[in-house]
Amino acid sequence: MENFYTLFVRDESDGCFYDEFGDYKKCDVKEEADATYWDRKKSDIKIINTHGTAAGILKVLKELN
């Protein structure tokens, strides 16, 4: 399976994590997180390898929430 990194961000209103961005390069996902969610706590942002599948994203969401 290929590496595909997904940015998960905790919603401030309901406390749940949601997938916000993904890319094959982890550095691009980190750049997106830094540019868009610069005002969030580090514990509210996760970058996780989901292997580019919907099943991988759903599995991580279930674990985070």
N, C-alpha and C positions, 0 to 999 in steps of 0.2 A: 504494500500500500504506500502511496505517496504521502509525503508530509504536506499537510494543509492546516494552517494555523487559523483559529477562529478567536475573535475578540468577544468575550462575554462581559457585559456590564450590568451591575445591579441597578435596577430601577429605584429611584429615590422615593417614589410614591407607594409602591407595593412591596419593595424589598426583594423581589425576584430577579434572577439573572436572565438576560436575553442575549441572543447572538446579534452582534452589531456589524461585524466586518470580518472578512476572511481573505487570505492570500497564501500563496505557496512560499512566500518569504516571510519569516518571522520578523525581520527588521522592518518590513513594510507595515505589518500589523501593529508593532510597537510604535511606529511613527504616527499611525492613525490614532492610536490610544492617547499618545502624548499631545497631539494637536487638537483632538476633539474633546477628550475627557481630562484635561489638565487640572481641573478643579476637584476631581474626585479623589477619595482615599484609595490607597493602593489595594486595600482589601476589597474594594468594589469593582476591581478590574482584574480579569483573568485572561491570559492568552494560553490556549490549549490546542494541542495537535489533535484534530478530529478526523484526519485522513481523508478529508474531502467527501465524506458521505453524510447523507441526511441522518442515517442511523447513528453515526458518530456524534453528530451535534445533539441529537435527542438524548443519547446516553449521558453526555456531559451535562446537559440541562437538568436531567433527572437527578444527577449526583449533586449538582450545585444547589438545587432548590429542594 
